[in-house]
Amino acid sequence: MLDTEHIWCSAIVELKIKTASKKPLLYIHYEGWSRKYDEYIFVSNRRIAPVGTYTQRSDIPRYKLPNSQQEVRYAHVLESGRA
């Protein structure tokens, strides 16, 4: 899942909601992050990718989670593909 800071993160689809527009709405939770970052997003959104497509790559921005706490609020960017 591409987060709002344009960094690919592992996320879990916790709920799939049928809508009148026929596009399912997903409730997303970012793994290792506080629930305050959870969001709803349509299944057709380009910010969604199959597990491991981007999160396993080393040439794109990624977070280093401080400590091993389950409810993490902040992180530091280790690398960035942006110029």
Backbone as CSV, one residue per row, in Angstrom:
resi,resn,N_x,N_y,N_z,CA_x,CA_y,CA_z,C_x,C_y,C_z
1,MET,0.844,-1.165,0.000,0.000,0.000,0.000,0.894,1.234,0.000
2,LEU,0.623,2.173,-0.875,1.360,3.433,-0.923,0.731,4.387,0.076
3,ASP,1.514,4.794,1.080,0.937,5.651,2.119,0.841,7.103,1.643
4,THR,0.356,7.970,2.500,0.136,9.365,2.128,1.440,10.148,1.998
5,GLU,2.568,9.555,2.415,3.891,10.171,2.252,4.610,9.600,1.030
6,HIS,3.892,8.819,0.227,4.408,8.205,-1.007,5.495,7.168,-0.742
7,ILE,5.317,6.407,0.329,6.221,5.313,0.670,5.402,4.025,0.738
8,TRP,5.898,2.972,0.084,5.201,1.690,0.085,5.362,1.005,1.437
9,CYS,4.260,0.573,2.007,4.226,-0.072,3.324,3.390,-1.346,3.262
10,SER,3.695,-2.261,4.163,2.852,-3.445,4.308,1.573,-3.036,5.020
11,ALA,0.461,-3.522,4.519,-0.832,-3.193,5.109,-1.744,-4.412,5.043
12,ILE,-2.763,-4.376,5.863,-3.745,-5.457,5.919,-5.106,-4.888,5.571
13,VAL,-5.836,-5.596,4.701,-7.220,-5.234,4.431,-8.039,-5.875,5.536
14,GLU,-8.609,-5.051,6.397,-9.355,-5.583,7.530,-10.845,-5.684,7.259
15,LEU,-11.310,-4.955,6.253,-12.737,-4.953,5.951,-12.940,-4.590,4.493
16,LYS,-13.849,-5.287,3.827,-14.218,-4.980,2.447,-15.706,-4.646,2.447
17,ILE,-16.032,-3.447,1.975,-17.404,-2.950,2.044,-17.981,-2.810,0.639
18,LYS,-19.144,-3.400,0.416,-19.838,-3.219,-0.861,-20.450,-1.829,-0.888
19,THR,-20.360,-1.171,-2.043,-20.914,0.173,-2.177,-21.899,0.229,-3.326
20,ALA,-22.687,1.286,-3.366,-23.675,1.452,-4.435,-22.996,1.623,-5.791
21,SER,-21.779,2.136,-5.798,-21.066,2.357,-7.064,-20.469,1.070,-7.628
22,LYS,-20.654,-0.051,-6.939,-20.135,-1.365,-7.330,-18.624,-1.497,-7.135
23,LYS,-17.955,-0.427,-6.669,-16.533,-0.511,-6.350,-16.414,-0.799,-4.859
24,PRO,-15.823,-1.932,-4.493,-15.661,-2.212,-3.060,-14.744,-1.181,-2.401
25,LEU,-15.056,-0.844,-1.166,-14.272,0.063,-0.355,-13.527,-0.783,0.669
26,LEU,-12.227,-0.549,0.808,-11.409,-1.335,1.728,-11.032,-0.511,2.952
27,TYR,-11.050,-1.159,4.113,-10.540,-0.540,5.333,-9.143,-1.094,5.534
28,ILE,-8.127,-0.222,5.486,-6.723,-0.615,5.494,-6.061,-0.278,6.828
29,HIS,-5.276,-1.228,7.341,-4.440,-0.978,8.524,-2.985,-1.214,8.134
30,TYR,-2.128,-0.209,8.373,-0.700,-0.325,8.092,-0.039,-1.125,9.210
31,GLU,0.634,-2.220,8.847,1.258,-3.098,9.834,2.349,-2.348,10.607
32,GLY,2.298,-2.449,11.942,3.283,-1.833,12.806,3.017,-0.370,13.121
33,TRP,1.900,0.167,12.663,1.589,1.579,12.859,0.333,1.746,13.700
34,SER,0.217,2.896,14.312,-0.951,3.236,15.110,-2.205,3.205,14.239
35,ARG,-3.313,2.890,14.851,-4.597,2.864,14.132,-5.005,4.246,13.631
36,LYS,-4.392,5.292,14.138,-4.761,6.630,13.661,-4.409,6.807,12.179
37,TYR,-3.553,5.945,11.641,-3.182,6.018,10.230,-4.053,5.134,9.337
38,ASP,-4.936,4.345,9.908,-5.836,3.507,9.117,-6.638,4.382,8.163
39,GLU,-7.060,3.785,7.049,-7.834,4.562,6.087,-8.758,3.680,5.265
40,TYR,-9.727,4.338,4.651,-10.624,3.696,3.701,-10.162,4.075,2.307
41,ILE,-10.156,3.099,1.403,-9.716,3.364,0.035,-10.442,2.405,-0.912
42,PHE,-10.782,2.878,-2.106,-11.458,2.004,-3.069,-10.480,0.964,-3.610
43,VAL,-10.976,-0.227,-3.866,-10.162,-1.349,-4.321,-9.455,-1.046,-5.646
44,SER,-9.983,-0.155,-6.441,-9.399,0.174,-7.746,-8.293,1.227,-7.664
45,ASN,-7.997,1.745,-6.477,-6.999,2.797,-6.320,-5.609,2.292,-6.675
46,ARG,-4.822,3.091,-7.369,-3.481,2.664,-7.804,-2.468,2.611,-6.664
47,ARG,-2.857,3.044,-5.458,-1.970,2.961,-4.299,-1.902,1.546,-3.718
48,ILE,-2.709,0.644,-4.249,-2.740,-0.734,-3.762,-1.940,-1.615,-4.721
49,ALA,-1.103,-2.499,-4.159,-0.327,-3.444,-4.963,-0.267,-4.773,-4.216
50,PRO,-0.042,-5.876,-4.945,0.085,-7.172,-4.271,1.224,-7.175,-3.250
51,VAL,1.072,-7.981,-2.219,2.059,-8.079,-1.141,3.453,-8.342,-1.717
52,GLY,4.428,-7.561,-1.255,5.821,-7.753,-1.652,6.228,-7.105,-2.958
53,THR,5.278,-6.582,-3.727,5.607,-5.973,-5.020,6.606,-4.838,-4.857
54,TYR,6.380,-3.969,-3.894,7.272,-2.833,-3.655,7.932,-2.893,-2.278
55,THR,7.285,-3.495,-1.305,7.799,-3.480,0.063,9.081,-4.296,0.221
56,GLN,9.377,-5.181,-0.691,10.595,-5.979,-0.603,11.755,-5.378,-1.385
57,ARG,11.518,-4.297,-2.120,12.571,-3.674,-2.929,13.450,-2.764,-2.078
58,SER,14.722,-2.675,-2.440,15.635,-1.822,-1.681,15.913,-0.493,-2.374
59,ASP,15.340,-0.265,-3.555,15.617,0.959,-4.303,14.515,2.008,-4.177
60,ILE,13.611,1.828,-3.243,12.537,2.792,-3.038,12.527,3.233,-1.577
61,PRO,11.891,4.359,-1.250,11.865,4.799,0.153,11.250,3.742,1.063
62,ARG,11.794,3.612,2.261,11.224,2.696,3.248,11.462,3.256,4.633
63,TYR,10.689,2.797,5.573,10.766,3.253,6.952,11.582,2.292,7.796
64,LYS,12.240,2.830,8.794,12.837,2.014,9.843,11.991,2.271,11.079
65,LEU,11.297,1.272,11.542,10.436,1.426,12.702,11.279,1.438,13.971
66,PRO,11.161,2.476,14.773,11.921,2.503,16.022,11.359,1.475,17.003
67,ASN,12.243,0.710,17.637,11.852,-0.331,18.597,11.007,-1.395,17.914
68,SER,10.437,-2.271,18.671,9.574,-3.303,18.108,8.160,-3.168,18.658
69,GLN,7.802,-1.937,19.016,6.464,-1.681,19.547,5.420,-1.906,18.457
70,GLN,4.258,-2.361,18.851,3.200,-2.568,17.874,2.529,-1.260,17.483
71,GLU,2.429,-0.338,18.389,1.783,0.943,18.094,2.847,2.007,17.863
72,VAL,3.363,2.085,16.649,4.411,3.030,16.299,3.776,4.257,15.650
73,ARG,4.178,5.435,16.072,3.601,6.664,15.540,4.520,7.375,14.551
74,TYR,5.819,7.173,14.653,6.767,7.889,13.806,7.815,6.928,13.271
75,ALA,8.495,7.332,12.198,9.566,6.524,11.621,10.566,7.450,10.956
76,HIS,11.668,6.880,10.540,12.700,7.632,9.845,12.900,7.013,8.475
77,VAL,13.011,7.826,7.425,13.258,7.318,6.084,14.715,6.915,6.003
78,LEU,14.967,5.661,5.620,16.334,5.158,5.499,16.925,5.469,4.135
79,GLU,16.108,5.373,3.107,16.571,5.638,1.759,15.446,6.249,0.963
80,SER,15.796,6.950,-0.068,14.779,7.591,-0.888,15.196,7.510,-2.343
81,GLY,14.231,7.169,-3.201,14.473,7.109,-4.634,14.254,8.445,-5.307
82,ARG,13.818,9.441,-4.530,13.566,10.773,-5.092,14.869,11.531,-5.268
83,ALA,14.930,12.321,-6.331,16.140,13.124,-6.596,16.089,14.417,-5.811
